[in-house]
């Protein structure tokens, strides 16, 4: 958040929106569940995750930690400088085998080959 010199009690959304020529996001944009999802993940579990640097790539990832409903993930073969966070109900994560089931390509872990895994490949 950007802090201004205005006292908190003098802030109004109407004035701020006018001042910044902004439009508020309507309630219909927000699709969060009223009841937060449970987090049944545990550190060390494997899953398939979209690469945060290339959203067209799905990679093998490991759960490194949890905070509430957030997961700290690491793409297999990378180090902790590339860890990233996802909510447990994010469409960017999926159970292992989802790429195989859908006929999608799964990127191999860094250092384990150049070609994407197509599930016709021998393991």
N, C-alpha and C positions, 0 to 999 in steps of 0.2 A: 504494500500500500504506500502511496505517496502521502507524506505528511505535509500539512500546510500550517500556516501561522494562525489559522482560525481556531478559536476555542471550540471544543467538541460540542458544547451545548448550542452553538450557533450554526452548526452544519445542518443543511436540509438537502435531501435528494433533489428536489425540484430545482433549487438554485444551482446545484452542482451540475446537473444534466444540461441546464440552459447554458451555464458558463463554459462547459466543455463541448457543447453542441453534440451531445451524446443521446443515445436511445437506450432505455433499459431493456434487458432480456426479459421477455414475457414469461410468466409461470409455465406456459406450455412447453418451453424449452427444457425444463428441468424434469428429468425422469427418474431421479433417485427414489428408491423405495423408502417408504415412511419408516420401515423397520430395517435397520442395518443388517446386512448379511452376516452370518457367523463365519469365523475364520478357523477352519479345521486343518489348515496347512501346518506342516512342521518343517523345521530346517532340515535340509538335505534332500527333500522330495524333488523329483524331476518332473518337468512339464514342457510343453511346447509354447513358445512365446514369440510374438512379433519383435523383430530387432528394432529398438528405439531409434537407431540411426538409419534404418532402411525398412520402412513399413511394409514393403512387398515381400520381405524375407521372414520366414518362420524358422526359428532356431531351437536347439535343445537348451534348456535353462535349468538352473538349480535354485531352490528357495534358500536364501542365505539368512533370512531373518524376517520377523514380523513385528508390526506395530499396529495394534488394533486390527482394522480390516485391510491394512496395507501389507504388501509383500515386498521384501527387498530381493530382487532377482539378479542372477549373474548368468550371462551366456556362457555355456561350457567352453573352456579353452581361453577365456579372458580372465582378467584380474579384477581386483576390487575397485579399481579406478573407473570401471565401466558399469558398476552396479546401477540398477534403476529400480524404481518403485512402480507397482501397479496395485489397484484395488482388487480384492478377491473376486469381484464380479465383472472384471474388465473383459471385454471381448478380445483383448490382445493376448490373453492366455487361454490355453486349452489343455485337456488331458493328453498324455502321450498316446500316440496312435491315431489322433484326429487327422493329421496330414495323410497318413496311409489310408484311412477310411474314406477320405474325400478325394483321393488321387492327387493331392497337392505335393509340392516339393518341400522337403525339410533340409535346411542348410546343415552341413556337418559341423561339429565343433571345430573351432580354430585349431589348426595343426593336425587335423584328422582327414585331410583330403580336400581337394578343390571342388569336386563335383557335388551338386545337391543330391540328396538321397531320394530316389524315386519309388522305392519299395518294390521295384522289379529287380533291383540290385541285390546280389547276395550279401548277406551280413558278414 
